[in-house]
Amino acid sequence: MKKIITLTFFILVTVYANTQGIYIKTFGNSNDNPIVFLHGGPGYNCVNFEVTTAQKLADKGCFVIVYDRRGEGRSKDPNAKFSFKETFDDLKSIYQEYNLTSATLIGHSFGGIVATLFAETNPEKVQSVILVSAPVSLQATFKNIISKSKSIYQTKNDSVNLNYISMLENMDTTSIEYSSYCFVHAMQNGFYAPKNPTAEAKNIYSKFKTDTLLTKYASKMTVKAPKGFWKNEKYTTIDLTRNLQALQKQKIKIYGLYGKEDGLYSYEQVINLQNLIGTSNLKYFDNCSHNVFIDQQSQFIDAIYLWTK
């Protein structure tokens, strides 16, 4: 495979697709503490973190690996199965590619589910799991989205969307259609963005208008991945509570980074996670929504450095 290597101030950046056809990009020195970033979705990619944050984290002395899951983003594969087994096998191939014995997994959103389940089945390969805006119970998340959206529509006397919410409340809550419509309302009501972003965040988001990768992939979603993971894994009903408890029994450290303006999760959901993993292991940021690594980038990087040094 073709490799593009740039050496600047002793920072090595490598971009390529491995023998499994997975898009991978690394930042930093391979001798440093390894961190693997697992992106959200299903159906998304790692570009938001890759362009905005990965290098800055590497500058703190981490070896950062980002990649797009098989069949998602730039890891194109028409034969992708969209199963956790396939996902874990691909992640293991990345470990093998870089001779990793153990690494910290940063799981953003759906990536937090992947990180948790991988760690549970491969505890010897994981130093710690850092959940970033990741759902613990997807069913609780859907209910929260509906509740918040309904309140907004009632305030606006929006009868059209209240009718849609009424239909949504009567749907099969385990279906892919139910989850998809919930996320549509979350997007429509601005649940993914802070109302008053910091100056730092505004500067980062401005790159979304000029950076080639961001403009091409930042809002690009695929349809096959969510349908595939639902068909194979019924991911819309996943609740990680027992899985996280199992990780604790295996002495794997669990951390959490969440934004107070992330409309996907209620305060109660975040506090329940905090009670599970420990107060000192969870940070809950002001002026911050779903993309914690952008909305509060400096604090995000400081927390990762503290927890992985």
N, C-alpha and C positions, 0 to 999 in steps of 0.2 A: 504494500500500500504506500501511497505517496505521503511523505512527511514534510511538514514545514516547520523549521526550527529557528527560533530567534533568541539570541543571547544578549541580554541587556542588564548591566549592573549585576551580573551573576544570577539573574532570574531566568530560568529556562521555561519556555512556553512551547508545547507540542500539540499540534492538532492533527488528528487522523481518524480513520475508521479501522478498528482492529480486525482480526481474522474472522470475527463473528459478524462483521458489518455494522458495528455499533459506533456512532459518532462519539468521539472522546476528545476532550481538551484538558491539558494539565497546566498548572501554574506553580512555579516555585521549584525548590530543590527536592529531588526525590529522597534525599536523606532526612528531610524534615518530617515532622509528625503528619501522617497521612489523614486527609479528610475527604470523604466522598459526598458530593451533593446529589440528592435525589429529588428531582423536580416534581411538580404537581401534575394534576390531570384527573383521570387518565386522558391522554390525547394532547398533552402540552409538550414542552421542551425546556431545556435549561438556560435558554438565552438571556433571560432577565438577570439571573444570578451571574452567569458567565461574563457578561459585558460590564455589569455595574460593580460587582463585589469580589469576584474570585481573586483577581490580582491583588487587591488591597488586603485580603486575608492572607495571601501568600507572602506579602511584604512583612507580615507579622511573624513569619517563620513557620508557615504551614505548607505542606505539599497538597495542593488542592486538585481534586479530580472531578470534572463535571462530565456528564454524558446524557444523551437522549435515549430513553428506553426503546427497545425494539418495536418497530412499527409506529413510532411517535417522533415528531420533529424531523431531524435529519438522519435518523436511523431507519431509513426506508426498508421495509421488508413486506412484500405482499402476502407472505406466508406466515406472518407473525401470529402466534397462538393467543397472545394476551392472557397469559396465566401467570400466577405467582411462581410456579416452578420454572417457567421459561425466564421470568424476570430474575429470579435468584441465580439461575445458571449463568445468565449474562453477567450478573454482578460478580459471581465467582471468577468468571473469565477475566474480568478487569483486575481482580486481586492477583490472579496468576500473571497477567500481563506486566504488572508493576511489582511483582514479588512482595506483595503485602501479606503479612501474617495477621495483622489486626489493624483496624482503622476506626476513626470516628465517623458516624453516619449523620449527616444533616438532612432531615426529611422535611421538605416543604409541602404543606397541604397533603395531597394524596401520597406524596413521597414519604410522609411520616408513617403512613400505614405500611408501605413497603419496607422502610427501615426497621420498624418494630417487628414485623413478621420475619424478616430476614435474620434479625438478631436473635429471635427466639429459637429459630431452627439452626443457627450457626453462631452460637455464643462465643466460641473461641476466636471468631473473626472480627469481633466488635469490641472496641474500647468503651464506647459510649454512644447513646442515641440522643440527638438533639432535635426535638420536635419544634418545627417552626410553623405556626398557624395551621397545625395539623388536627384533624378531627379525631376525637376518641370514640364517640358514638355518632355515626352518620345520621341515624334516625333522629337523635336529639338535635343535630345541626339542622336538618330539614324542618323540624317543628319550630325551631327558633327563627329560621328565615321566614316561614309562613306567618308566624306571630308578629314579627317586626314589620313585615310588608303589609300585613292587614291593618296594623295600627297606622301606618303611613297613609294608606288609601282611605281609611276612615277619617283621618284628619283633613284630607284633601276632598273628602266627599266624592271619591273616585269610584263611581258605581260600576264602571266597566271592569276595572281591575279587581274590585271586590267580588264581582261575579266569577272572575277567573280563580280567585283564591277559594271561593266556595266550591268550585269544581275540583280544585286541587285537593281540598280537604276530604273529598269523597273518593279519591283515587286509591289504588293499591299502593301503599307506601313503600313497598319493596321494589316496585317497578322502575325501570330505567327512565320511563317517561316522567314519573313523579319526581325523581331526582333532577332530571334535566330542567323541568319547569321551575323547580325551586331555585336552581341556580340562575335561571333567566330573570326571575324576580330579584334575586340578590344583585345581579348586574344592573338591572333597571333602577334599583334604588340606591346605587352607589355604595354597596356594602364592602367593596374591595379597596376603596380609596379613603384616605383621611380627609376630613373636612377642612382642617387647617394644617397642611403639611409644613414641615420645617423648611428653612432656607436651604439646608443641605439636601433635603428630599426634592425640593423644587428644581434644584440644579441638576440632580441626577435624572429626574423625569424629563428634563428638557432634552436629554440625549435621545429620547425615544422619537424625536422628530428628525434627527440628523444621522444617527448611527445606522449603518446599512443593515446589520444583523437584527437590531431591534425593530426597525421599521418593517423588516421582512417577516420576522418570526414572533415578535412579542405578543401579537394577538392571534396567532395562528393556532387553531385547534383542529384535531382530526376526529372523525365520527367513529371510525372502526374501533379505536381503543376503548372508549367507555362501553360500547356495546359488547365488545369482546370480554372485557373484565367482568361485566355484569353476567354475561352468559356462563362464563367459566367459574367465577368466584363469588357471584352474588354480592359484590362489594358494597352495595347500597345498604346492607344490613349489618355491616361490620361494627363491632364494639370492641375496642382494644383494652378495656379495663383489665380483664384477666391476663391478657398477653403482657401488659406492662407489669403486672404483679409477678408474672413468671420471670420476667427479666430481672426484677429486683431480687428474686430468690437465687438467680444465677450471678448475682453481684455485678450486674451491668448497670452502669450509671445512666440515669435518664434525666434530661434537662428539657426545659420548654421556654420558647420565646414567642410572645403573643402581643397583639396590638389591641388597645382598649376600644378602637374604632372599627375593629374587624366585625362587620355585621353578621358573619357566619356563626359566631359563637356568643352565647350569653355570658354574662359575668359569672353566673352559677357554674357553667361548664368549665370555665377557666379555673375557678376556685376548687372545683372537684378534682381537677388534674393536679393543682398545687397541693392539695391535701394528700394526694396519692404519692407524688414524687418528692415532696418536701418544699417548704417555703423558700429555702435558699437555692433551690434548683429551678425556680421558675421566675422569669422577669416579664412584667406586664407593662408595656410602654404607652405613655400618652402620645397624642398626635401620631398615631400609628395604626395602620389597618393590616391587610393580608400580607403585603410584601414587606415584612419587617426589615429585611436586609437592605431595603431602599428607604423606607419611611423613617427608620432610625438606624441608619447604617453604622455610624460611629459606635453607638451603644451595642449594636449587634456584634460587631467585630470585637469589641472589648469583652463581651460575654463569652464568645467562642474562644478567644485567647485565654481567658481566665479558666475556662472549663477544660481546655485541652493541653495546657502547658505542662 
